[in-house]
Amino acid sequence: MNEILVTGGAGYIGSHAVKRLLKENYKVHVLDNFTTGRRQALENLRKYGEINVIEADLRDGEKVKNALTAGSLKNVSTVLHFAGVLSVSESMQNPHKYFLNNLMGSVNLLEAVREAGIKNIIFSSTCATYGNSQYLPIDEEHPQNPTNPYGESKLMVEKAIKWYSALFGLKYVIFRYFNVFGSDPDCDVGYSSLPSVHLVQSAVRGALGLSPFNVTCADNFKTRDGTPVRDYVDVVDLVGAHFRAVKYLEKGGASDIFNLGTGKGYTVYEIIDQVEKTIGNKFDRNPGEIRQGEYAEVYANFDKATASLGWNPSTSLETGINNLVNWFKKYPEGLEN
Ligand SMILES: NC(=O)c1ccc[n+]([C@@H]2O[C@H](COP(=O)([O-])OP(=O)(O)OC[C@H]3O[C@@H](n4cnc5c(N)ncnc54)[C@H](O)[C@@H]3O)[C@@H](O)[C@H]2O)c1
């Protein structure tokens, strides 16, 4: 049986990836510190296959190295590296947390991966590494000038991975995600990071009356309606790209970097419109200040992922919102830890 290691596999995106891998007959080893990850997500997935849970914090390099070299992971050839912290605004308040968890945690993982002889890594990077767009849509060649420590920490990890590749032959796929939303249509796993820091998830919770939600957004950006434009990619589509990347690396595909977005940009108000239409409520809209580190407009050119991996996102904004509605109705407080 093929085996795979997933860091952050109890988290939002990681748990969707674990489900997909189990359904594709992989045995999955999950390494997580369960800060935002949920044990119940893994329990809900055990019906699909075998999961080995390693409770460890990537900041503890010794423990991670021991876990990866202990022998139980000897059949693992690929690691999917989702674990990390991810709030842009929190990173402006507490950069230390971001450099420790994302940079140091990843460097510890890379060293353990090298010692364990794991050949391939698939890394969750972000469009926040690009910073302000110099042209649109953003392709993978776009200059990388992060405007916040979160994006900077991810860019540093990209560079560390490239060094481990050049020095030790580690093969990689780096994915730069745009904004991830949506939920597993079967409601086995979903979004449990509460309070939510993501617009669509927060708006759906607000519309369902589960969490307070105010549409307070700067409306003086140079965009269609003044609010920031982002590219929202469905989590199930997103993990589909990871499965394709696993196969691509297993078949000897070259190390590469791919954007994962839809190529469509929506303003904050357009997202609110769609949530209101789906759920049938109305929000007041209050102009706010531009937040530190925030930029006007990003959306992806994902042609490279289509050409090399055969990946095409297919879930509409409306379907992704509906899946979130069903999820939050089933698990209003998220999953348990
Ligand atoms: N959600 C998005 O819109 C988005 C966009 C771009 C990139 N990403 C990246 O995708 C990845 C997954 O994001 P998510 O939305 O699933 O977040 P999440 O918070 O739900 O998942 C992160 C997981 O990593 C674990 N974790 C965090 N720090 C750890 C550490 N030091 N050691 C071990 N485990 C640790 C958490 O417990 C959790 O299970 C992150 O690396 C994030 O930067 C997410």
The ligand as a MOL file (V3000), in Angstrom:
LIG
                    3D

  0  0  0     0  0            999 V3000
M  V30 BEGIN CTAB
M  V30 COUNTS 44 48 0 0 0
M  V30 BEGIN ATOM
M  V30 1 N -6.9850 28.7100 4.0460 0
M  V30 2 C -6.4890 29.4850 3.0820 0
M  V30 3 O -7.2090 30.2920 2.4680 0
M  V30 4 C -5.0390 29.3760 2.7020 0
M  V30 5 C -4.5400 30.1820 1.6670 0
M  V30 6 C -3.1980 30.0650 1.3110 0
M  V30 7 C -2.3790 29.1630 1.9590 0
M  V30 8 N -2.8810 28.4070 2.9690 0 CHG=1
M  V30 9 C -1.9700 27.4910 3.6520 0
M  V30 10 O -2.5690 26.2040 3.7310 0
M  V30 11 C -2.1490 25.5460 4.9200 0
M  V30 12 C -3.3530 24.9510 5.6430 0
M  V30 13 O -4.2360 25.9990 5.9680 0
M  V30 14 P -5.6580 25.7230 6.6460 0
M  V30 15 O -6.5920 26.7610 6.1410 0
M  V30 16 O -6.0200 24.2950 6.5070 0 CHG=-1
M  V30 17 O -5.3300 26.0770 8.1830 0
M  V30 18 P -5.6670 25.2770 9.5180 0
M  V30 19 O -5.3000 26.1960 10.6350 0
M  V30 20 O -7.0330 24.7210 9.4950 0
M  V30 21 O -4.6520 24.0610 9.4490 0
M  V30 22 C -3.3120 24.1540 9.8850 0
M  V30 23 C -2.9740 22.8360 10.5760 0
M  V30 24 O -1.6130 22.8590 10.9570 0
M  V30 25 C -1.4920 22.5040 12.3470 0
M  V30 26 N -0.3170 23.2130 12.8450 0
M  V30 27 C -0.1260 24.5630 12.9280 0
M  V30 28 N 1.0890 24.8420 13.4380 0
M  V30 29 C 1.7110 23.6510 13.6570 0
M  V30 30 C 2.9840 23.2700 14.1730 0
M  V30 31 N 3.8670 24.1910 14.5730 0
M  V30 32 N 3.2680 21.9590 14.2650 0
M  V30 33 C 2.3800 21.0110 13.8850 0
M  V30 34 N 1.1480 21.3160 13.3900 0
M  V30 35 C 0.8230 22.6040 13.2730 0
M  V30 36 C -2.8100 22.9410 12.9730 0
M  V30 37 O -3.1270 22.2520 14.1740 0
M  V30 38 C -3.7800 22.6040 11.8540 0
M  V30 39 O -4.1940 21.2590 11.8900 0
M  V30 40 C -1.3750 26.5800 5.7470 0
M  V30 41 O 0.0100 26.3320 5.6010 0
M  V30 42 C -1.7380 27.9060 5.0910 0
M  V30 43 O -0.7070 28.8570 5.1890 0
M  V30 44 C -4.1860 28.4850 3.3540 0
M  V30 END ATOM
M  V30 BEGIN BOND
M  V30 1 1 1 2
M  V30 2 2 2 3
M  V30 3 1 2 4
M  V30 4 1 4 5
M  V30 5 2 4 44
M  V30 6 2 5 6
M  V30 7 1 6 7
M  V30 8 2 7 8
M  V30 9 1 8 9
M  V30 10 1 8 44
M  V30 11 1 9 10
M  V30 12 1 9 42
M  V30 13 1 10 11
M  V30 14 1 11 12
M  V30 15 1 11 40
M  V30 16 1 12 13
M  V30 17 1 13 14
M  V30 18 2 14 15
M  V30 19 1 14 16
M  V30 20 1 14 17
M  V30 21 1 17 18
M  V30 22 2 18 19
M  V30 23 1 18 20
M  V30 24 1 18 21
M  V30 25 1 21 22
M  V30 26 1 22 23
M  V30 27 1 23 24
M  V30 28 1 23 38
M  V30 29 1 24 25
M  V30 30 1 25 26
M  V30 31 1 25 36
M  V30 32 1 26 27
M  V30 33 1 26 35
M  V30 34 2 27 28
M  V30 35 1 28 29
M  V30 36 1 29 30
M  V30 37 2 29 35
M  V30 38 1 30 31
M  V30 39 2 30 32
M  V30 40 1 32 33
M  V30 41 2 33 34
M  V30 42 1 34 35
M  V30 43 1 36 37
M  V30 44 1 36 38
M  V30 45 1 38 39
M  V30 46 1 40 41
M  V30 47 1 40 42
M  V30 48 1 42 43
M  V30 END BOND
M  V30 END CTAB
M  END
